[in-house]
Amino acid sequence: MTERKSYKDDLPGSRQAPCLGCGRRVVTARDPHVEIGGRRDGSVLMMYEAKPLLALATNPEQVFQSDLELLGVAHRACIQLVRQRLEAQQVHLPDELPRLIVDQEVGELPALHLPPPPGRCAFCRATDVTDEHVWPHWISRKLGGHDGFTMPSSHGPRRMRSLDITASVCVTCNNRWLSVLEKDIQPVLGPLIEGKERTLAPDEQRLLATWAVKTALMLDLASGNPLIATGFYYDLRLRRCPLPSQVVWLGAYRDSQYAAWASHQALHVGISTIEPPNAFVSTFTAFRAVFQVVGHLTRGNMNLDDRRLLAAALARIWPPRDEPIDWPPRKLAFGDESLAELAQSTKG
Protein backbone atom coordinates (compact mmCIF):
# COMPACT_ATOMS: atom_id res chain seq x y z
CA MET A 1 0.00 0.00 0.00
CA THR A 2 1.45 3.36 -1.04
CA GLU A 3 1.03 6.58 0.86
CA ARG A 4 -1.27 9.02 -0.91
CA LYS A 5 0.04 12.56 -1.05
CA SER A 6 -2.28 15.34 0.04
CA TYR A 7 -1.47 17.24 -3.16
CA LYS A 8 -0.17 16.20 -6.54
CA ASP A 9 3.51 17.19 -6.52
CA ASP A 10 2.73 18.88 -3.18
CA LEU A 11 0.98 21.69 -5.05
CA PRO A 12 -2.35 22.96 -3.70
CA GLY A 13 -4.73 23.70 -6.51
CA SER A 14 -3.64 20.75 -8.64
CA ARG A 15 -6.31 18.70 -10.37
CA GLN A 16 -6.01 16.03 -7.66
CA ALA A 17 -6.12 18.31 -4.62
CA PRO A 18 -8.48 17.45 -1.75
CA CYS A 19 -11.01 19.98 -0.47
CA LEU A 20 -9.78 21.70 2.69
CA GLY A 21 -13.30 21.35 4.05
CA CYS A 22 -14.83 17.98 3.23
CA GLY A 23 -11.63 16.22 2.16
CA ARG A 24 -13.11 14.93 -1.10
CA ARG A 25 -11.20 15.53 -4.32
CA VAL A 26 -11.78 18.86 -6.06
CA VAL A 27 -12.06 18.32 -9.81
CA THR A 28 -11.14 21.86 -10.81
CA ALA A 29 -12.36 21.43 -14.39
CA ARG A 30 -15.82 20.38 -13.16
CA ASP A 31 -16.47 21.49 -9.56
CA PRO A 32 -17.24 25.08 -8.54
CA HIS A 33 -14.30 25.87 -6.28
CA VAL A 34 -12.15 28.58 -4.72
CA GLU A 35 -8.47 28.82 -3.83
CA ILE A 36 -7.61 29.46 -0.20
CA GLY A 37 -4.53 31.35 0.97
CA GLY A 38 -3.35 32.82 4.25
CA ARG A 39 -1.46 31.81 7.36
CA ARG A 40 -1.25 28.26 8.62
CA ASP A 41 -2.71 29.18 12.00
CA GLY A 42 -5.86 30.57 10.36
CA SER A 43 -5.31 34.08 11.71
CA VAL A 44 -5.38 35.49 8.17
CA LEU A 45 -7.34 33.74 5.43
CA MET A 46 -8.00 34.77 1.84
CA MET A 47 -10.36 33.32 -0.72
CA TYR A 48 -9.76 33.83 -4.42
CA GLU A 49 -12.38 33.95 -7.19
CA ALA A 50 -15.28 33.96 -4.79
CA LYS A 51 -16.68 36.55 -7.20
CA PRO A 52 -15.31 37.93 -10.45
CA LEU A 53 -12.09 39.90 -9.81
CA LEU A 54 -12.71 39.82 -6.07
CA ALA A 55 -10.72 38.20 -3.27
CA LEU A 56 -12.12 38.06 0.26
CA ALA A 57 -9.99 38.23 3.41
CA THR A 58 -10.81 37.68 7.06
CA ASN A 59 -8.39 40.44 8.03
CA PRO A 60 -7.68 42.72 5.05
CA GLU A 61 -5.26 44.94 7.01
CA GLN A 62 -2.96 41.97 7.59
CA VAL A 63 -2.86 40.84 3.97
CA PHE A 64 0.06 43.13 3.07
CA GLN A 65 1.87 42.60 6.39
CA SER A 66 1.95 38.81 6.67
CA ASP A 67 3.85 35.94 5.13
CA LEU A 68 1.07 34.17 3.29
CA GLU A 69 0.95 30.75 1.66
CA LEU A 70 -1.34 29.00 -0.79
CA LEU A 71 -3.14 26.60 1.55
CA GLY A 72 -5.26 24.70 -0.96
CA VAL A 73 -8.61 24.55 -2.71
CA ALA A 74 -12.17 23.99 -1.60
CA HIS A 75 -15.59 23.33 -3.07
CA ARG A 76 -17.66 26.52 -3.03
CA ALA A 77 -20.24 24.72 -0.89
CA CYS A 78 -17.55 24.05 1.74
CA ILE A 79 -16.33 27.61 2.23
CA GLN A 80 -17.67 28.08 5.77
CA LEU A 81 -16.45 24.64 6.85
CA VAL A 82 -12.97 25.43 5.50
CA ARG A 83 -12.74 28.61 7.53
CA GLN A 84 -13.86 26.85 10.71
CA ARG A 85 -11.37 24.00 10.23
CA LEU A 86 -8.43 26.24 9.38
CA GLU A 87 -9.07 28.61 12.29
CA ALA A 88 -9.32 25.58 14.61
CA GLN A 89 -6.10 24.20 13.04
CA GLN A 90 -7.84 20.93 12.18
CA VAL A 91 -6.39 20.72 8.66
CA HIS A 92 -3.17 18.78 8.05
CA LEU A 93 -1.11 20.84 5.63
CA PRO A 94 2.13 19.83 3.84
CA ASP A 95 5.36 21.10 5.34
CA GLU A 96 6.15 23.09 2.21
CA LEU A 97 3.55 25.32 0.61
CA PRO A 98 3.84 27.90 -2.21
CA ARG A 99 4.34 31.44 -1.01
CA LEU A 100 1.83 34.08 -2.01
CA ILE A 101 3.00 37.41 -3.36
CA VAL A 102 0.43 40.11 -2.69
CA ASP A 103 0.80 43.14 -4.92
CA GLN A 104 -0.77 46.43 -3.90
CA GLU A 105 -0.59 47.75 -7.45
CA VAL A 106 -3.77 47.21 -9.45
CA GLY A 107 -3.38 47.04 -13.20
CA GLU A 108 -6.02 47.53 -15.84
CA LEU A 109 -9.17 45.65 -14.91
CA PRO A 110 -11.86 44.51 -17.34
CA ALA A 111 -15.12 46.43 -17.37
CA LEU A 112 -17.43 43.69 -16.12
CA HIS A 113 -20.51 45.79 -16.84
CA LEU A 114 -19.69 45.97 -20.55
CA PRO A 115 -19.84 43.21 -23.20
CA PRO A 116 -16.60 41.28 -23.78
CA PRO A 117 -14.03 43.05 -25.97
CA PRO A 118 -12.73 41.32 -29.10
CA GLY A 119 -9.45 39.44 -28.90
CA ARG A 120 -9.94 38.23 -25.32
CA CYS A 121 -11.68 35.23 -23.82
CA ALA A 122 -15.06 36.36 -22.50
CA PHE A 123 -14.86 33.88 -19.62
CA CYS A 124 -11.40 34.74 -18.24
CA ARG A 125 -9.84 37.57 -20.34
CA ALA A 126 -6.99 35.44 -21.71
CA THR A 127 -5.63 36.43 -25.12
CA ASP A 128 -4.84 32.97 -26.57
CA VAL A 129 -8.28 32.72 -28.15
CA THR A 130 -9.44 30.17 -30.70
CA ASP A 131 -12.72 29.65 -32.51
CA GLU A 132 -15.00 27.34 -30.53
CA HIS A 133 -18.20 25.94 -32.03
CA VAL A 134 -21.43 27.08 -30.38
CA TRP A 135 -22.92 23.67 -31.14
CA PRO A 136 -20.07 21.25 -30.31
CA HIS A 137 -18.81 18.59 -32.71
CA TRP A 138 -20.61 15.77 -30.92
CA ILE A 139 -23.96 17.44 -31.63
CA SER A 140 -22.97 18.18 -35.23
CA ARG A 141 -22.15 14.51 -35.71
CA LYS A 142 -25.54 13.50 -34.31
CA LEU A 143 -27.29 15.91 -36.65
CA GLY A 144 -25.17 15.16 -39.70
CA GLY A 145 -27.95 13.26 -41.43
CA HIS A 146 -30.40 16.17 -41.18
CA ASP A 147 -30.78 19.10 -43.51
CA GLY A 148 -31.53 22.54 -42.25
CA PHE A 149 -29.79 24.85 -39.81
CA THR A 150 -31.28 28.27 -39.11
CA MET A 151 -29.09 30.63 -37.11
CA PRO A 152 -29.35 34.26 -36.01
CA SER A 153 -27.41 37.03 -37.74
CA SER A 154 -27.35 40.81 -37.72
CA HIS A 155 -29.67 40.70 -40.77
CA GLY A 156 -32.12 38.20 -39.28
CA PRO A 157 -32.30 34.39 -39.37
CA ARG A 158 -30.15 32.72 -42.02
CA ARG A 159 -29.99 29.20 -43.37
CA MET A 160 -26.74 27.27 -43.15
CA ARG A 161 -25.57 23.96 -44.58
CA SER A 162 -23.64 23.04 -41.43
CA LEU A 163 -23.41 24.04 -37.80
CA ASP A 164 -20.27 26.03 -38.45
CA ILE A 165 -21.00 28.93 -36.10
CA THR A 166 -18.17 29.86 -33.75
CA ALA A 167 -17.18 32.24 -30.97
CA SER A 168 -13.76 33.13 -29.55
CA VAL A 169 -12.77 31.29 -26.35
CA CYS A 170 -9.29 30.78 -24.89
CA VAL A 171 -7.47 27.45 -25.12
CA THR A 172 -7.60 26.86 -21.35
CA CYS A 173 -11.36 27.40 -20.96
CA ASN A 174 -12.06 25.44 -24.12
CA ASN A 175 -9.93 22.44 -23.19
CA ARG A 176 -10.81 22.32 -19.50
CA TRP A 177 -14.13 23.29 -17.96
CA LEU A 178 -16.02 23.78 -21.24
CA SER A 179 -14.76 20.44 -22.51
CA VAL A 180 -15.78 18.71 -19.27
CA LEU A 181 -19.24 20.33 -19.43
CA GLU A 182 -19.71 18.93 -22.95
CA LYS A 183 -18.59 15.49 -21.79
CA ASP A 184 -20.95 15.56 -18.81
CA ILE A 185 -23.95 16.74 -20.82
CA GLN A 186 -23.78 14.09 -23.56
CA PRO A 187 -25.55 11.22 -21.70
CA VAL A 188 -28.31 13.64 -20.61
CA LEU A 189 -28.82 15.73 -23.73
CA GLY A 190 -28.08 12.99 -26.27
CA PRO A 191 -31.37 11.08 -25.72
CA LEU A 192 -33.34 14.36 -25.85
CA ILE A 193 -31.81 15.22 -29.23
CA GLU A 194 -33.04 11.83 -30.47
CA GLY A 195 -36.52 12.46 -29.04
CA LYS A 196 -36.49 9.71 -26.42
CA GLU A 197 -39.03 10.33 -23.67
CA ARG A 198 -37.49 10.33 -20.21
CA THR A 199 -37.68 11.61 -16.66
CA LEU A 200 -35.05 14.16 -15.70
CA ALA A 201 -33.73 14.21 -12.14
CA PRO A 202 -32.94 17.55 -10.44
CA ASP A 203 -29.18 17.15 -11.04
CA GLU A 204 -29.82 16.50 -14.73
CA GLN A 205 -32.03 19.59 -14.95
CA ARG A 206 -29.26 21.67 -13.39
CA LEU A 207 -26.71 20.32 -15.86
CA LEU A 208 -29.00 21.01 -18.82
CA ALA A 209 -29.64 24.55 -17.55
CA THR A 210 -25.90 25.19 -17.20
CA TRP A 211 -25.26 23.95 -20.73
CA ALA A 212 -28.15 26.05 -22.04
CA VAL A 213 -26.80 29.24 -20.44
CA LYS A 214 -23.33 28.47 -21.82
CA THR A 215 -24.84 28.09 -25.28
CA ALA A 216 -26.81 31.34 -24.92
CA LEU A 217 -23.62 33.19 -23.99
CA MET A 218 -21.80 31.64 -26.95
CA LEU A 219 -24.64 32.72 -29.26
CA ASP A 220 -24.24 36.22 -27.88
CA LEU A 221 -20.51 36.17 -28.65
CA ALA A 222 -21.05 34.69 -32.10
CA SER A 223 -23.49 37.46 -33.00
CA GLY A 224 -20.59 39.86 -33.57
CA ASN A 225 -22.35 42.48 -31.44
CA PRO A 226 -22.55 40.97 -27.93
CA LEU A 227 -25.13 42.31 -25.53
CA ILE A 228 -24.41 40.38 -22.32
CA ALA A 229 -21.99 41.93 -19.83
CA THR A 230 -18.58 40.34 -19.24
CA GLY A 231 -19.36 39.73 -15.58
CA PHE A 232 -21.97 37.10 -16.50
CA TYR A 233 -19.39 35.13 -18.48
CA TYR A 234 -16.99 35.27 -15.53
CA ASP A 235 -19.74 34.18 -13.14
CA LEU A 236 -20.61 31.11 -15.21
CA ARG A 237 -16.98 30.00 -15.20
CA LEU A 238 -16.73 30.40 -11.42
CA ARG A 239 -20.15 29.06 -10.39
CA ARG A 240 -20.63 26.37 -13.10
CA CYS A 241 -24.37 27.00 -12.93
CA PRO A 242 -26.80 29.73 -14.04
CA LEU A 243 -27.34 32.88 -11.99
CA PRO A 244 -30.44 33.85 -9.98
CA SER A 245 -31.05 36.51 -12.66
CA GLN A 246 -31.51 33.81 -15.31
CA VAL A 247 -34.44 31.52 -16.13
CA VAL A 248 -34.19 28.42 -18.33
CA TRP A 249 -37.04 26.43 -19.89
CA LEU A 250 -36.91 23.10 -21.70
CA GLY A 251 -39.30 21.90 -24.39
CA ALA A 252 -39.47 19.57 -27.39
CA TYR A 253 -39.63 19.93 -31.20
CA ARG A 254 -41.84 17.64 -33.26
CA ASP A 255 -41.24 18.63 -36.91
CA SER A 256 -38.25 17.91 -39.14
CA GLN A 257 -37.47 21.10 -41.04
CA TYR A 258 -34.77 22.26 -38.61
CA ALA A 259 -31.95 20.14 -37.27
CA ALA A 260 -30.94 23.22 -35.29
CA TRP A 261 -32.58 26.62 -34.92
CA ALA A 262 -31.69 29.72 -32.91
CA SER A 263 -32.92 33.20 -32.08
CA HIS A 264 -31.04 35.62 -29.81
CA GLN A 265 -32.35 39.09 -29.02
CA ALA A 266 -32.49 41.93 -26.52
CA LEU A 267 -35.40 42.50 -24.14
CA HIS A 268 -36.84 45.44 -22.25
CA VAL A 269 -38.13 44.07 -18.94
CA GLY A 270 -40.21 46.62 -17.03
CA ILE A 271 -38.69 49.57 -18.93
CA SER A 272 -39.49 51.60 -22.02
CA THR A 273 -38.32 50.30 -25.38
CA ILE A 274 -36.57 53.63 -26.01
CA GLU A 275 -34.15 52.82 -23.18
CA PRO A 276 -31.14 50.50 -23.59
CA PRO A 277 -32.17 46.84 -23.24
CA ASN A 278 -31.83 45.33 -19.77
CA ALA A 279 -32.35 41.65 -20.59
CA PHE A 280 -31.93 39.04 -23.31
CA VAL A 281 -33.71 35.94 -24.57
CA SER A 282 -32.09 33.04 -26.43
CA THR A 283 -34.25 30.34 -27.97
CA PHE A 284 -32.49 27.44 -29.68
CA THR A 285 -32.79 23.78 -30.48
CA ALA A 286 -30.65 20.70 -30.85
CA PHE A 287 -33.13 18.85 -33.06
CA ARG A 288 -35.77 17.48 -30.64
CA ALA A 289 -34.55 19.46 -27.60
CA VAL A 290 -35.76 23.08 -27.28
CA PHE A 291 -34.19 25.54 -24.84
CA GLN A 292 -35.11 29.07 -23.90
CA VAL A 293 -32.84 31.19 -21.70
CA VAL A 294 -33.88 34.58 -20.36
CA GLY A 295 -31.46 36.69 -18.39
CA HIS A 296 -31.56 40.08 -16.70
CA LEU A 297 -28.47 42.22 -17.32
CA THR A 298 -28.35 43.42 -13.73
CA ARG A 299 -27.86 41.41 -10.57
CA GLY A 300 -30.80 40.13 -8.58
CA ASN A 301 -33.65 37.74 -9.23
CA MET A 302 -35.38 37.47 -12.58
CA ASN A 303 -39.13 37.96 -12.18
CA LEU A 304 -41.10 37.28 -15.34
CA ASP A 305 -44.79 37.19 -16.06
CA ASP A 306 -44.89 33.80 -17.78
CA ARG A 307 -48.60 33.34 -18.41
CA ARG A 308 -47.92 32.51 -22.04
CA LEU A 309 -50.18 30.26 -24.05
CA LEU A 310 -47.07 28.26 -24.93
CA ALA A 311 -46.09 27.73 -21.30
CA ALA A 312 -47.82 24.34 -21.13
CA ALA A 313 -45.22 22.92 -23.51
CA LEU A 314 -42.30 24.14 -21.39
CA ALA A 315 -40.71 22.84 -18.20
CA ARG A 316 -38.70 25.27 -16.10
CA ILE A 317 -35.29 23.77 -15.25
CA TRP A 318 -33.80 26.90 -13.66
CA PRO A 319 -34.17 28.26 -10.98
CA PRO A 320 -33.71 24.74 -9.65
CA ARG A 321 -36.46 22.56 -8.28
CA ASP A 322 -36.18 19.48 -6.08
CA GLU A 323 -38.44 17.22 -8.10
CA PRO A 324 -38.07 15.29 -11.36
CA ILE A 325 -39.80 16.39 -14.54
CA ASP A 326 -41.02 14.44 -17.54
CA TRP A 327 -39.80 15.26 -21.02
CA PRO A 328 -41.47 16.21 -23.30
CA PRO A 329 -43.55 18.36 -20.91
CA ARG A 330 -47.13 17.07 -20.94
CA LYS A 331 -46.12 15.24 -24.15
CA LEU A 332 -46.48 18.53 -26.03
CA ALA A 333 -43.98 19.71 -28.64
CA PHE A 334 -43.33 22.76 -30.78
CA GLY A 335 -43.70 22.80 -34.55
CA ASP A 336 -41.90 24.96 -37.09
CA GLU A 337 -44.27 27.91 -36.71
CA SER A 338 -44.55 27.74 -32.93
CA LEU A 339 -40.75 27.88 -32.53
CA ALA A 340 -40.83 31.43 -33.90
CA GLU A 341 -43.79 32.20 -31.64
CA LEU A 342 -41.83 30.94 -28.64
CA ALA A 343 -38.87 33.17 -29.46
CA GLN A 344 -41.16 36.21 -29.51
CA SER A 345 -43.38 35.26 -26.58
CA THR A 346 -41.23 36.27 -23.61
CA LYS A 347 -42.25 39.59 -22.07
CA GLY A 348 -41.16 41.35 -18.93
C-alpha positions as CSV (number, residue, x, y, z in Angstrom):
1,M,0.0,0.0,0.0
2,T,1.5,3.4,-1.0
3,E,1.0,6.6,0.9
4,R,-1.3,9.0,-0.9
5,K,0.0,12.6,-1.1
6,S,-2.3,15.3,0.0
7,Y,-1.5,17.2,-3.2
8,K,-0.2,16.2,-6.5
9,D,3.5,17.2,-6.5
10,D,2.7,18.9,-3.2
11,L,1.0,21.7,-5.1
12,P,-2.3,23.0,-3.7
13,G,-4.7,23.7,-6.5
14,S,-3.6,20.8,-8.6
15,R,-6.3,18.7,-10.4
16,Q,-6.0,16.0,-7.7
17,A,-6.1,18.3,-4.6
18,P,-8.5,17.5,-1.7
19,C,-11.0,20.0,-0.5
20,L,-9.8,21.7,2.7
21,G,-13.3,21.4,4.1
22,C,-14.8,18.0,3.2
23,G,-11.6,16.2,2.2
24,R,-13.1,14.9,-1.1
25,R,-11.2,15.5,-4.3
26,V,-11.8,18.9,-6.1
27,V,-12.1,18.3,-9.8
28,T,-11.1,21.9,-10.8
29,A,-12.4,21.4,-14.4
30,R,-15.8,20.4,-13.2
31,D,-16.5,21.5,-9.6
32,P,-17.2,25.1,-8.5
33,H,-14.3,25.9,-6.3
34,V,-12.1,28.6,-4.7
35,E,-8.5,28.8,-3.8
36,I,-7.6,29.5,-0.2
37,G,-4.5,31.3,1.0
38,G,-3.4,32.8,4.3
39,R,-1.5,31.8,7.4
40,R,-1.2,28.3,8.6
41,D,-2.7,29.2,12.0
42,G,-5.9,30.6,10.4
43,S,-5.3,34.1,11.7
44,V,-5.4,35.5,8.2
45,L,-7.3,33.7,5.4
46,M,-8.0,34.8,1.8
47,M,-10.4,33.3,-0.7
48,Y,-9.8,33.8,-4.4
49,E,-12.4,33.9,-7.2
50,A,-15.3,34.0,-4.8
51,K,-16.7,36.6,-7.2
52,P,-15.3,37.9,-10.5
53,L,-12.1,39.9,-9.8
54,L,-12.7,39.8,-6.1
55,A,-10.7,38.2,-3.3
56,L,-12.1,38.1,0.3
57,A,-10.0,38.2,3.4
58,T,-10.8,37.7,7.1
59,N,-8.4,40.4,8.0
60,P,-7.7,42.7,5.0
61,E,-5.3,44.9,7.0
62,Q,-3.0,42.0,7.6
63,V,-2.9,40.8,4.0
64,F,0.1,43.1,3.1
65,Q,1.9,42.6,6.4
66,S,2.0,38.8,6.7
67,D,3.8,35.9,5.1
68,L,1.1,34.2,3.3
69,E,1.0,30.8,1.7
70,L,-1.3,29.0,-0.8
71,L,-3.1,26.6,1.6
72,G,-5.3,24.7,-1.0
73,V,-8.6,24.5,-2.7
74,A,-12.2,24.0,-1.6
75,H,-15.6,23.3,-3.1
76,R,-17.7,26.5,-3.0
77,A,-20.2,24.7,-0.9
78,C,-17.6,24.0,1.7
79,I,-16.3,27.6,2.2
80,Q,-17.7,28.1,5.8
81,L,-16.4,24.6,6.9
82,V,-13.0,25.4,5.5
83,R,-12.7,28.6,7.5
84,Q,-13.9,26.8,10.7
85,R,-11.4,24.0,10.2
86,L,-8.4,26.2,9.4
87,E,-9.1,28.6,12.3
88,A,-9.3,25.6,14.6
89,Q,-6.1,24.2,13.0
90,Q,-7.8,20.9,12.2
91,V,-6.4,20.7,8.7
92,H,-3.2,18.8,8.1
93,L,-1.1,20.8,5.6
94,P,2.1,19.8,3.8
95,D,5.4,21.1,5.3
96,E,6.2,23.1,2.2
97,L,3.6,25.3,0.6
98,P,3.8,27.9,-2.2
99,R,4.3,31.4,-1.0
100,L,1.8,34.1,-2.0
101,I,3.0,37.4,-3.4
102,V,0.4,40.1,-2.7
103,D,0.8,43.1,-4.9
104,Q,-0.8,46.4,-3.9
105,E,-0.6,47.7,-7.4
106,V,-3.8,47.2,-9.4
107,G,-3.4,47.0,-13.2
108,E,-6.0,47.5,-15.8
109,L,-9.2,45.6,-14.9
110,P,-11.9,44.5,-17.3
111,A,-15.1,46.4,-17.4
112,L,-17.4,43.7,-16.1
113,H,-20.5,45.8,-16.8
114,L,-19.7,46.0,-20.6
115,P,-19.8,43.2,-23.2
116,P,-16.6,41.3,-23.8
117,P,-14.0,43.1,-26.0
118,P,-12.7,41.3,-29.1
119,G,-9.5,39.4,-28.9
120,R,-9.9,38.2,-25.3
121,C,-11.7,35.2,-23.8
122,A,-15.1,36.4,-22.5
123,F,-14.9,33.9,-19.6
124,C,-11.4,34.7,-18.2
125,R,-9.8,37.6,-20.3
126,A,-7.0,35.4,-21.7
127,T,-5.6,36.4,-25.1
128,D,-4.8,33.0,-26.6
129,V,-8.3,32.7,-28.1
130,T,-9.4,30.2,-30.7
131,D,-12.7,29.7,-32.5
132,E,-15.0,27.3,-30.5
133,H,-18.2,25.9,-32.0
134,V,-21.4,27.1,-30.4
135,W,-22.9,23.7,-31.1
136,P,-20.1,21.3,-30.3
137,H,-18.8,18.6,-32.7
138,W,-20.6,15.8,-30.9
139,I,-24.0,17.4,-31.6
140,S,-23.0,18.2,-35.2
141,R,-22.2,14.5,-35.7
142,K,-25.5,13.5,-34.3
143,L,-27.3,15.9,-36.7
144,G,-25.2,15.2,-39.7
145,G,-28.0,13.3,-41.4
146,H,-30.4,16.2,-41.2
147,D,-30.8,19.1,-43.5
148,G,-31.5,22.5,-42.3
149,F,-29.8,24.9,-39.8
150,T,-31.3,28.3,-39.1
151,M,-29.1,30.6,-37.1
152,P,-29.3,34.3,-36.0
153,S,-27.4,37.0,-37.7
154,S,-27.3,40.8,-37.7
155,H,-29.7,40.7,-40.8
156,G,-32.1,38.2,-39.3
157,P,-32.3,34.4,-39.4
158,R,-30.2,32.7,-42.0
159,R,-30.0,29.2,-43.4
160,M,-26.7,27.3,-43.1
161,R,-25.6,24.0,-44.6
162,S,-23.6,23.0,-41.4
163,L,-23.4,24.0,-37.8
164,D,-20.3,26.0,-38.4
165,I,-21.0,28.9,-36.1
166,T,-18.2,29.9,-33.7
167,A,-17.2,32.2,-31.0
168,S,-13.8,33.1,-29.6
169,V,-12.8,31.3,-26.4
170,C,-9.3,30.8,-24.9
171,V,-7.5,27.5,-25.1
172,T,-7.6,26.9,-21.3
173,C,-11.4,27.4,-21.0
174,N,-12.1,25.4,-24.1
175,N,-9.9,22.4,-23.2
176,R,-10.8,22.3,-19.5
177,W,-14.1,23.3,-18.0
178,L,-16.0,23.8,-21.2
179,S,-14.8,20.4,-22.5
180,V,-15.8,18.7,-19.3
181,L,-19.2,20.3,-19.4
182,E,-19.7,18.9,-22.9
183,K,-18.6,15.5,-21.8
184,D,-21.0,15.6,-18.8
185,I,-24.0,16.7,-20.8
186,Q,-23.8,14.1,-23.6
187,P,-25.5,11.2,-21.7
188,V,-28.3,13.6,-20.6
189,L,-28.8,15.7,-23.7
190,G,-28.1,13.0,-26.3
191,P,-31.4,11.1,-25.7
192,L,-33.3,14.4,-25.9
193,I,-31.8,15.2,-29.2
194,E,-33.0,11.8,-30.5
195,G,-36.5,12.5,-29.0
196,K,-36.5,9.7,-26.4
197,E,-39.0,10.3,-23.7
198,R,-37.5,10.3,-20.2
199,T,-37.7,11.6,-16.7
200,L,-35.0,14.2,-15.7
201,A,-33.7,14.2,-12.1
202,P,-32.9,17.6,-10.4
203,D,-29.2,17.1,-11.0
204,E,-29.8,16.5,-14.7
205,Q,-32.0,19.6,-15.0
206,R,-29.3,21.7,-13.4
207,L,-26.7,20.3,-15.9
208,L,-29.0,21.0,-18.8
209,A,-29.6,24.5,-17.6
210,T,-25.9,25.2,-17.2
211,W,-25.3,23.9,-20.7
212,A,-28.2,26.1,-22.0
213,V,-26.8,29.2,-20.4
214,K,-23.3,28.5,-21.8
215,T,-24.8,28.1,-25.3
216,A,-26.8,31.3,-24.9
217,L,-23.6,33.2,-24.0
218,M,-21.8,31.6,-27.0
219,L,-24.6,32.7,-29.3
220,D,-24.2,36.2,-27.9
221,L,-20.5,36.2,-28.7
222,A,-21.0,34.7,-32.1
223,S,-23.5,37.5,-33.0
224,G,-20.6,39.9,-33.6
225,N,-22.4,42.5,-31.4
226,P,-22.5,41.0,-27.9
227,L,-25.1,42.3,-25.5
228,I,-24.4,40.4,-22.3
229,A,-22.0,41.9,-19.8
230,T,-18.6,40.3,-19.2
231,G,-19.4,39.7,-15.6
232,F,-22.0,37.1,-16.5
233,Y,-19.4,35.1,-18.5
234,Y,-17.0,35.3,-15.5
235,D,-19.7,34.2,-13.1
236,L,-20.6,31.1,-15.2
237,R,-17.0,30.0,-15.2
238,L,-16.7,30.4,-11.4
239,R,-20.1,29.1,-10.4
240,R,-20.6,26.4,-13.1
241,C,-24.4,27.0,-12.9
242,P,-26.8,29.7,-14.0
243,L,-27.3,32.9,-12.0
244,P,-30.4,33.9,-10.0
245,S,-31.0,36.5,-12.7
246,Q,-31.5,33.8,-15.3
247,V,-34.4,31.5,-16.1
248,V,-34.2,28.4,-18.3
249,W,-37.0,26.4,-19.9
250,L,-36.9,23.1,-21.7
251,G,-39.3,21.9,-24.4
252,A,-39.5,19.6,-27.4
253,Y,-39.6,19.9,-31.2
254,R,-41.8,17.6,-33.3
255,D,-41.2,18.6,-36.9
256,S,-38.3,17.9,-39.1
257,Q,-37.5,21.1,-41.0
258,Y,-34.8,22.3,-38.6
259,A,-31.9,20.1,-37.3
260,A,-30.9,23.2,-35.3
261,W,-32.6,26.6,-34.9
262,A,-31.7,29.7,-32.9
263,S,-32.9,33.2,-32.1
264,H,-31.0,35.6,-29.8
265,Q,-32.4,39.1,-29.0
266,A,-32.5,41.9,-26.5
267,L,-35.4,42.5,-24.1
268,H,-36.8,45.4,-22.2
269,V,-38.1,44.1,-18.9
270,G,-40.2,46.6,-17.0
271,I,-38.7,49.6,-18.9
272,S,-39.5,51.6,-22.0
273,T,-38.3,50.3,-25.4
274,I,-36.6,53.6,-26.0
275,E,-34.2,52.8,-23.2
276,P,-31.1,50.5,-23.6
277,P,-32.2,46.8,-23.2
278,N,-31.8,45.3,-19.8
279,A,-32.3,41.6,-20.6
280,F,-31.9,39.0,-23.3
281,V,-33.7,35.9,-24.6
282,S,-32.1,33.0,-26.4
283,T,-34.2,30.3,-28.0
284,F,-32.5,27.4,-29.7
285,T,-32.8,23.8,-30.5
286,A,-30.6,20.7,-30.9
287,F,-33.1,18.8,-33.1
288,R,-35.8,17.5,-30.6
289,A,-34.6,19.5,-27.6
290,V,-35.8,23.1,-27.3
291,F,-34.2,25.5,-24.8
292,Q,-35.1,29.1,-23.9
293,V,-32.8,31.2,-21.7
294,V,-33.9,34.6,-20.4
295,G,-31.5,36.7,-18.4
296,H,-31.6,40.1,-16.7
297,L,-28.5,42.2,-17.3
298,T,-28.4,43.4,-13.7
299,R,-27.9,41.4,-10.6
300,G,-30.8,40.1,-8.6
301,N,-33.6,37.7,-9.2
302,M,-35.4,37.5,-12.6
303,N,-39.1,38.0,-12.2
304,L,-41.1,37.3,-15.3
305,D,-44.8,37.2,-16.1
306,D,-44.9,33.8,-17.8
307,R,-48.6,33.3,-18.4
308,R,-47.9,32.5,-22.0
309,L,-50.2,30.3,-24.0
310,L,-47.1,28.3,-24.9
311,A,-46.1,27.7,-21.3
312,A,-47.8,24.3,-21.1
313,A,-45.2,22.9,-23.5
314,L,-42.3,24.1,-21.4
315,A,-40.7,22.8,-18.2
316,R,-38.7,25.3,-16.1
317,I,-35.3,23.8,-15.2
318,W,-33.8,26.9,-13.7
319,P,-34.2,28.3,-11.0
320,P,-33.7,24.7,-9.7
321,R,-36.5,22.6,-8.3
322,D,-36.2,19.5,-6.1
323,E,-38.4,17.2,-8.1
324,P,-38.1,15.3,-11.4
325,I,-39.8,16.4,-14.5
326,D,-41.0,14.4,-17.5
327,W,-39.8,15.3,-21.0
328,P,-41.5,16.2,-23.3
329,P,-43.5,18.4,-20.9
330,R,-47.1,17.1,-20.9
331,K,-46.1,15.2,-24.2
332,L,-46.5,18.5,-26.0
333,A,-44.0,19.7,-28.6
334,F,-43.3,22.8,-30.8
335,G,-43.7,22.8,-34.5
336,D,-41.9,25.0,-37.1
337,E,-44.3,27.9,-36.7
338,S,-44.6,27.7,-32.9
339,L,-40.8,27.9,-32.5
340,A,-40.8,31.4,-33.9
341,E,-43.8,32.2,-31.6
342,L,-41.8,30.9,-28.6
343,A,-38.9,33.2,-29.5
344,Q,-41.2,36.2,-29.5
345,S,-43.4,35.3,-26.6
346,T,-41.2,36.3,-23.6
347,K,-42.2,39.6,-22.1
348,G,-41.2,41.4,-18.9
